[in-house]
Amino acid sequence: MFDKFIEISMLCGFYGGLLPKRQSLFLKAYYEEDCSLSEIAQQYGISRQGVHDAIKKAEKSLREYEEALGLVHRFLKTEQALKKIDTEIDLLTEQYCEDPQLICRLQSMKQAIDSLNE
């Protein structure tokens, strides 16, 4: 998919709420707050190996959720399609700049696409 940081961040965004609270906290500390395994272990009073195991288990769960549901994959495909449509609208706007009605309709489509990204 991407590099591991981006992959896990995206998976957490879609499925993080499905993880047990502790696994979610460990992932957040490790990936978002850039804490080491030792720092997390010290903060939660468990072993470094325990933190490592919890993070690996959480990563595995996130990947299994994606494999079963495919929400991240669908999201990325949708983003790619919207970018292509947006580019095509720009090209049509340039080609048919003398037709005000067409320009208005194309701009309306662009605004609809932009509203999906908010």
HELIX and SHEET records of a PDB file:
HELIX    1   1 LYS A    4  TYR A   15  1                                  12    
HELIX    2   2 GLY A   16  LEU A   18  5                                   3    
HELIX    3   3 LYS A   21  LEU A   27  1                                   7    
HELIX    4   4 LYS A   28  GLU A   32  3                                   5    
HELIX    5   5 LEU A   37  TYR A   44  1                                   8    
HELIX    6   6 ARG A   48  LEU A   69  1                                  22    
HELIX    7   7 LEU A   71  GLN A   95  1                                  25    
HELIX    8   8 PRO A  100  LEU A  116  1                                  17    
END                                                                             
